[in-house]
Amino acid sequence: MTTQAFPVLTAVPASTVGVAEVVVLDVGHGNCAILRDGDTCAVVDARSGPLLLTELQKMGIKHIEHVVLSHADEDHIQGALQLLPHMEFSIGKVWANSDSAKDSDLWDELLVLVDYLDSAGRLEANVGISTAQRSSLGFGRVGIQVVHPSPYEIGHGTGRAGKSRPGFSTNGLSVVLKITLDDEPVLLLPGDIDAPGLKRMLARSADISVHAVVYPHHGGGNGSGSHASFVKDIGVATNPKVVVFSMGRERFRNPARDVVTEFGREFPHVRIACTQLSPNCHQGDLPTSDRELLGKRTAAGLADGKCCAGTLTLTVAAGAVRVEPEPQAHLDWIKENVNAPMCSASFLMPGQRKS
């Protein structure tokens, strides 16, 4: 097999000295996070497109300790086909779970690539990631704890329930990671975990309280038909200050209105941060105001005005977690520019539209 040698990226790298951060990239409809300590990082999920590669180069990253793929859906894995063979980065280990229910050309292509790169000594492939990993994925000031699935669940794999085996969907067996910086619980990355998967994870009494959680499945369906119970379960278990919806403006009208409404009802103190501006929140022309609050982070929606919070950055200083864009500046921008924000139903903007 011949791998493609990608051209060197042109972005100017920033200083890496002393930087430890978690970056949730605005990739549109999909997921991708970078966990970084200096010039080493881990990447969790990867949607297609050049955005991830550009941001890694801007960070001055040379070595990727881990690439973790939560499950086999296209919007979580396609970017790995670009990242893994790229000659600009060395890669330590790739982690994924087998999925006998996923019969896609893309999944097969990725497995062929990982197998080839492992055989060539370019990386170490690990098909099997579960709570048995404990804290062995961490590096430097970055802690990575696998809280789902368990070895029992991975042993059975995806498929229908049988005589003795439970039934698991691809989403239900999503790898769920709890991320810490300097031992502070910063972020939960749950892939697309569904209601049955969440129920099994919570039954293990894992401590998944964090400052922020990326909401599963981009704020869409959860496999149970009830947004209310799913929101309450994940909200109580994580007790977050921030809920992130990683979503694109053009697809599926995420996050679902019921999801945001339930968070407002059950957890009114929680900040809602959507990477892109949902069509449920804003109709008509996109805002053209200055987006200085988004900083210099790469974001899929920045060029054409689709960003809401855009790419989010989490850091820790003096034991406190800081999230950028800064909450008040983000809220002020929403008030001034968004005509029917689901996350801020209590205030009325000029020209607000009734839904």
N, C-alpha and C positions, 0 to 999 in steps of 0.2 A: 504494500500500500504506500502511496506517495502523499505526504502531508503538504499542505500549502504553506509557503513561507510568506507571512504577511509583512507589508512594508513597515518601516520604523515610523512610529507616530510622531507628529510634529509639535504637540503641546509642550510648553516649557514646564519642567517639573518644579514643584514647590519644595521648600526645605522639609526634610523628614526628621530632623533632630527633635527628639522628645515628644513627637506627635503620637497620641493614642486616641483613636476615635472609631466610631461606628457610623457608617454612611449608608443610608437607605436611598438608593438611586431612583429618581424618576425615570422609569423605563417605559412609561405608558402602561398598557395592559400586560402585566407580568410582574415578576419579582426579581430583585437583585440587591444584595447587600455586601459591603466591603467592611471587614473587621481588621483594623490596622494598628500595628505598633511599629513606628518608624518606617523603615523601608521593607518590612515584611507584613504580609496580610493573609487573610483567608477570604474566599469568595463563596457566598451562599446563593445558589441559583443564578441563572444567567439568561436573560431574554436576548433575542437576536439584535444585531445592530452594533455600530462602532462605539456606543456610549461607554460601555464598561472599559474597553481597551483604552479609550481616551482618558478616562478618569484615573485609571491605574498609572498611566504614564505621567499625568499631571502630578500625581502623588509622589512620583519618583520610585515607584515600586519596582523591584527587581526580582523578588522571590515571593511566590504564592505558596504558603505552607500547606493549605488545604483548599480544595474545591469541593463543596458539599452540594449535592443535588437532592432537593427534598423529595421529589417524585418525578415521574416520567412525562408530565405534561409539557407541551411545546413551549409555553410561555415561561417555563422555568429552566429549560435545558438547551434551547436552540443556540444561545450565545456561547455555550461550552464548545461547540464545534469550531468557533472562531478563536476562543481563548486557549484551549489546550495545546494546539500545535504551534502557537505563536512563539517565534524564536526570541522575542524580547524578554520573555519571562521564564524563569525556571519554576517548575511546579513540583511540590513534594508528593502529596497524596490526593487522589480523587476518591470521593465516597459517594456511593449510591446503593440503592436496594434493588433487587430483582423485582420484576413485575410481569408475571405471566399473563396478565390481562391486557397489557399494553402492546398491541400489534400494529405499530406505526413504523413507517420507513425511517422517520427521524430518530426514534429511539434505537432502532437497529443500527443506523449509521453512527450514532454516538457510541454504542457499545463496541462496534468494530474499531472506531478510532481509539477508544480507551485501551482496548486489547492490544492494538498495534503499538501505541506509545509505551505501554507497560513492557511489552516484549523488547522494545528498543531501548529500554532503560531510561526513558525520558521522565517517567513518573511511576508512582506505585498505585495500582488500582485496587480498590477495596469494595467489593460488591457484598455489602452487609454492614449496615450501621444501625446501632440500637443503643438502648440505655446501658448495655454492657461496656460501652466505650468509657463510661464514667467521665473524668475530666481530661482524658489524654489528648484531646484535640486542642487544648489551650496552648498559647505561646506568649512569652513576654508578659505584658500587662493585660492581655486578652484572655478571658476564660470562656470556654465553649462547652456547655453541658448538654448532652443529648437526653431529653426527657420523654421522647416518644419516637418510634415504637419500642416495645420490649423484644427480647430474643424470642419469646413465645410467639408473638405476633408476626415477627419476621419469618420465623420458622414455618408458619402456615402460609404466609404470603397472601396475595390478592386472590379474590375469587368468591364464589357463592358459599354460603354456609352449608355444611354437610352433616354427617352423622355425629362427628365428634369435633369438627372444626368450626370456629366462628367465621362469619363472612366479613371480608374486608374489601373496601374499594381502594383504588389508587389514591384518592384523596385521604381516605381514612388512615392509610399507612404513611402519610407524609412525615418526613423527619422534622421533629420540632426541636429547636435549639434555644437554650437560655444563654444569653451573652452577658458577661460582666467585663467591666473595665476597672482595674485597680480594686478588684473584689466588690465593686458596687454593681447591683443587678440593674442592667441598663435596658435590655431589649429582649423580647421574645419573638422568634421567627418561626411561625407555625406552618409554613407552606400553605397548603389548601386543606388542612385537616377539617374533617366533617364532624357532624354531631356524634355518630357512633365512635369515631376515633377519639374525640374530645372526652367522651364519657369514660372510655377505657383509660385514657391518660390521667384523668382526675381521680379515678378509682385507686390509682397507685399512690395518691397523696403526695405527689411531687410538689415541691415548692417552686411555683412559677411566678411569684410576685416580682414585678419589674417596673421600671419607670415608664416604659413604652412598649406597646405591642403592635406588630403589624397584623391587621385583621385578616383572618383566613379568606381565601377565595375572592380577594379584592372587594369585599363587602357584598358579595352575591349570595347565592344559595348555599346551604350547609348540609343538605342531605336529610333534613328532618321535617322540612316544611314550616318550621316555627322559628322565626327570627328572635322572638322575645326570649324564649328559654335559652337559646344559644348565646345571645348577647349577655344575659344575666350570668350564665355559667362561666363564660370566659372573662367577664368583667370582675366577678367576685374572686376568681382564682388568680388573676394577674394583678388586680388592684392598681391599674395603671394611672398615670397622670396624663398620658398621651396615647391616643389610638390613631394609628397610621393606616390609611387606605391607599395601597399602591395600585393605581388604576389609570386607564386611558380614557380620554374624553369621548372617543368615537365608538367604544364598544360596550354593550350590555347595560348602559346607563347606571353604572356603579358609582358609589355604593347605593344599595337599596335604601329607599326612603325609610322603610320600617326599621332597618338596622340603626340608622342615625337617630331616628325618633326614640328608639328604645334606650340608646346610650344617654340621650338627653334626659329621659325620664328616670332611669335607674341610677345613672352616674353623672349628675349635672356638673360635677367638678372636673370632668375629663375633657381635655382639649382634643378636638377632632382635627386631624391634619391629612387632607387628601393631596396626593402628589400632583394630580391634575384637576382642573375645574370641571366638576360633574355637570352634565346637561340637566340633571335634576336641580341644580343650584342656579344655573345661569343660562338663559336663552338669548338668542340674538348675537350681535357682534361681540367678539372677545374683548376684554379690557385692553387698552393700549397704554396704561399708566406705567411709569417707571417701576422696575422690579429690583431695585437695588437691594431690598431686604433678602433676596435669594442668594446674595453673595456671588462667589465665583465658581460654584459647583456646576458641573455638567448636568443638564436635565433635558429629557426628551421633549418636553413641552415648552421650553424657554423661547426657542426661535420664533414660533408662531403664536405665542400668547396663551398656550393651553395650561400653563402651570398655575396651581393654587399655592400649596406649600412648596412644590418642586422637590428637589432632593433635600433630604433632612440629614443633619449631622448631629451626633450625640457625643459629648465629651464629659469628663469628670474632673472637677477641681475642688479641692478641700472637702471631699466626700459628698459633693452635690453634683447631680446630673444636669447638664445644660443642653438644651435642644435649639438648634437653629434650622429654619428661621425663628427668630425670637417671637414668643407668643403674642405680645401686645402689638408689635408691628404687623404681624400677619393678620390679626383680628382687625386692625385699623384698615388694612388694605381691603379685606373682605367687606367691611362696612361701606367703603367708598366705591367699590367697583362691582360687587356681585349683586344681582338683582333679586335673588330669592334663596339665600344660603340656608341649607338644611341645618348646618351646625350652629346657626345664630338666629333662631326663629324669634327671639325676643325683641330684636330691633328691626325697624322698618326703614328701608332705604328709599330715596327718591326713585320713582319709576318702578317700584317693586311689582312683580307680576304675581297674580294669584295662580296657584297650581290646581 
